Amino acid sequence: MIFLGVFLSLLLPSLPAQIETGTIMLGGNSGFGASSSGFHFNLNPRAGYFLAPDFAVGAQVNASSGLFVDDNTTNFNFDYDLGFFLRYYLSPGKQWRPYLHAEIDNRPSLFQFDGAAGAGIAYFFSPRVSVETQLLFRVGNLFHIPNFSVSGLNVGVHVFFPPKPKE
């Protein structure tokens, strides 16, 4: 994944220091997480659009699998969520850009809503490509009996496509 980012950064022209309105963000992250009953691995592709400088909204798919212990039985599960996210990048003009991230997801198989909030840091090794790490705190089953967990440390890559220049 990182090699793809390096390759794309060599082919694409640079962005301004601030991520401008109209920029499209494509990428995702993956990682491990744990709760009191087990652990999981997740893969999260996402696409976003910058509504304002450094502020993106978008859609994502959270695919996860894991091992969980319930009543002394070990269970393997695979599930996916469809959701939306908000992200705000801090420190414009820097190679290291901290950001705040929030998301809400719906698990179609259960009609269950989950939420998450956290922070991360993105390293822009080119003006158009970043490598990031983030830590999210997750709340499952928001509108019923919520359960809380740390989603874990996620690592990802994003590519940014600025809007076409105005003539």
C-alpha positions as CSV (number, residue, x, y, z in Angstrom):
1,M,0.0,0.0,0.0
2,I,2.8,2.4,0.8
3,F,4.6,1.6,-2.5
4,L,1.4,2.6,-4.3
5,G,1.4,5.9,-2.4
6,V,5.0,6.6,-3.3
7,F,4.3,5.8,-7.0
8,L,1.3,8.1,-7.1
9,S,3.1,10.9,-5.4
10,L,5.7,10.9,-8.1
11,L,3.1,11.1,-10.9
12,L,0.8,13.7,-9.5
13,P,1.4,17.5,-9.1
14,S,1.5,19.0,-5.6
15,L,-1.2,20.4,-3.4
16,P,-1.0,23.7,-1.6
17,A,0.0,23.6,2.1
18,Q,-3.7,23.7,3.1
19,I,-6.0,21.0,1.8
20,E,-8.4,23.1,-0.1
21,T,-12.2,23.0,-0.6
22,G,-13.2,20.6,-3.3
23,T,-10.3,18.1,-2.8
24,I,-11.2,14.4,-3.0
25,M,-9.5,12.0,-0.5
26,L,-9.3,8.3,-1.3
27,G,-7.7,5.7,0.9
28,G,-8.2,3.8,4.1
29,N,-6.6,2.2,7.1
30,S,-6.4,-1.1,8.9
31,G,-5.5,-2.3,12.3
32,F,-6.1,-4.4,15.4
33,G,-8.3,-3.7,18.3
34,A,-9.4,-5.3,21.6
35,S,-12.3,-5.3,24.0
36,S,-13.1,-7.1,27.2
37,S,-14.3,-10.2,25.3
38,G,-11.8,-10.6,22.5
39,F,-9.9,-9.0,19.6
40,H,-10.5,-8.0,16.0
41,F,-8.8,-7.0,12.8
42,N,-10.3,-4.3,10.6
43,L,-9.9,-3.0,7.1
44,N,-11.6,0.4,6.3
45,P,-11.6,1.9,2.8
46,R,-13.0,5.4,2.6
47,A,-13.6,8.3,0.2
48,G,-14.0,11.9,1.4
49,Y,-14.7,15.4,0.0
50,F,-13.4,18.6,1.6
51,L,-16.3,20.9,2.2
52,A,-14.0,23.6,3.7
53,P,-10.2,23.9,3.9
54,D,-8.9,21.0,6.0
55,F,-12.4,19.7,6.8
56,A,-13.6,16.5,5.1
57,V,-16.8,14.4,5.1
58,G,-17.2,11.1,3.5
59,A,-18.3,7.5,3.3
60,Q,-16.6,4.3,4.5
61,V,-16.9,0.6,4.8
62,N,-15.6,-1.0,8.0
63,A,-14.9,-4.7,7.5
64,S,-13.8,-6.6,10.6
65,S,-13.2,-10.1,11.8
66,G,-12.2,-11.4,15.2
67,L,-12.2,-14.0,17.9
68,F,-14.5,-13.4,20.9
69,V,-15.2,-15.4,24.0
70,D,-18.9,-15.6,25.1
71,D,-20.1,-17.9,27.9
72,N,-16.8,-19.9,27.7
73,T,-17.2,-20.4,24.0
74,T,-14.8,-19.0,21.4
75,N,-16.5,-17.5,18.4
76,F,-15.1,-16.3,15.1
77,N,-17.1,-13.5,13.4
78,F,-16.9,-11.4,10.3
79,D,-19.0,-8.3,9.9
80,Y,-19.1,-5.0,8.0
81,D,-20.5,-1.6,8.7
82,L,-21.4,1.2,6.2
83,G,-20.9,4.7,7.5
84,F,-20.0,8.3,7.4
85,F,-17.0,10.2,8.8
86,L,-15.9,13.7,9.6
87,R,-12.2,14.7,9.7
88,Y,-10.5,18.0,10.5
89,Y,-6.7,18.5,9.9
90,L,-4.8,20.8,12.2
91,S,-1.5,22.6,11.6
92,P,-1.8,23.7,7.9
93,G,1.4,23.8,6.0
94,K,3.3,21.2,7.9
95,Q,4.4,17.7,6.8
96,W,3.1,16.2,10.1
97,R,-0.6,17.0,10.4
98,P,-2.6,16.0,13.5
99,Y,-6.3,15.5,12.9
100,L,-9.6,14.8,14.7
101,H,-11.8,12.1,13.3
102,A,-15.4,11.0,14.1
103,E,-17.6,8.4,12.5
104,I,-21.0,6.8,12.7
105,D,-21.6,3.4,11.2
106,N,-24.6,1.1,10.6
107,R,-24.3,-2.7,10.7
108,P,-27.0,-3.7,8.1
109,S,-27.2,-7.3,9.5
110,L,-28.4,-6.0,12.9
111,F,-29.6,-2.5,12.1
112,Q,-27.2,-1.4,14.9
113,F,-25.5,2.0,14.9
114,D,-21.9,2.4,16.2
115,G,-19.9,5.5,16.7
116,A,-16.3,6.4,17.1
117,A,-14.2,9.4,17.9
118,G,-10.4,9.9,18.1
119,A,-7.3,11.5,16.8
120,G,-4.4,10.7,14.6
121,I,-1.4,12.1,12.8
122,A,-0.8,12.1,9.1
123,Y,2.7,12.4,7.6
124,F,2.6,14.0,4.1
125,F,5.7,12.5,2.4
126,S,4.4,14.2,-0.7
127,P,1.8,17.0,-1.0
128,R,-0.7,14.5,-2.3
129,V,-0.1,11.4,-0.3
130,S,-0.1,10.8,3.4
131,V,0.6,7.9,5.7
132,E,-1.3,8.0,9.0
133,T,-1.9,6.4,12.3
134,Q,-4.9,7.0,14.5
135,L,-6.5,5.8,17.8
136,L,-10.3,5.6,18.0
137,F,-12.6,5.1,21.0
138,R,-15.7,3.2,19.8
139,V,-19.2,3.0,21.3
140,G,-21.2,0.1,20.0
141,N,-25.0,-0.1,19.8
142,L,-25.5,3.6,20.3
143,F,-29.3,3.6,20.6
144,H,-29.8,0.6,22.8
145,I,-27.4,-0.7,25.5
146,P,-24.1,0.9,24.5
147,N,-20.8,-0.9,24.9
148,F,-17.4,0.9,24.9
149,S,-14.1,-0.2,23.5
150,V,-10.8,1.1,22.1
151,S,-10.8,0.4,18.4
152,G,-7.1,0.0,18.5
153,L,-4.2,1.6,16.6
154,N,-4.9,1.9,12.9
155,V,-2.4,2.6,10.1
156,G,-3.4,3.9,6.7
157,V,-2.6,5.7,3.4
158,H,-4.6,8.4,1.7
159,V,-4.2,10.1,-1.7
160,F,-5.6,13.6,-2.3
161,F,-7.0,14.9,-5.6
162,P,-7.3,18.7,-5.7
163,P,-10.1,20.4,-7.7
164,K,-9.3,21.5,-11.2
165,P,-7.8,25.0,-11.3
166,K,-10.2,27.8,-12.1
167,E,-9.5,29.5,-15.4
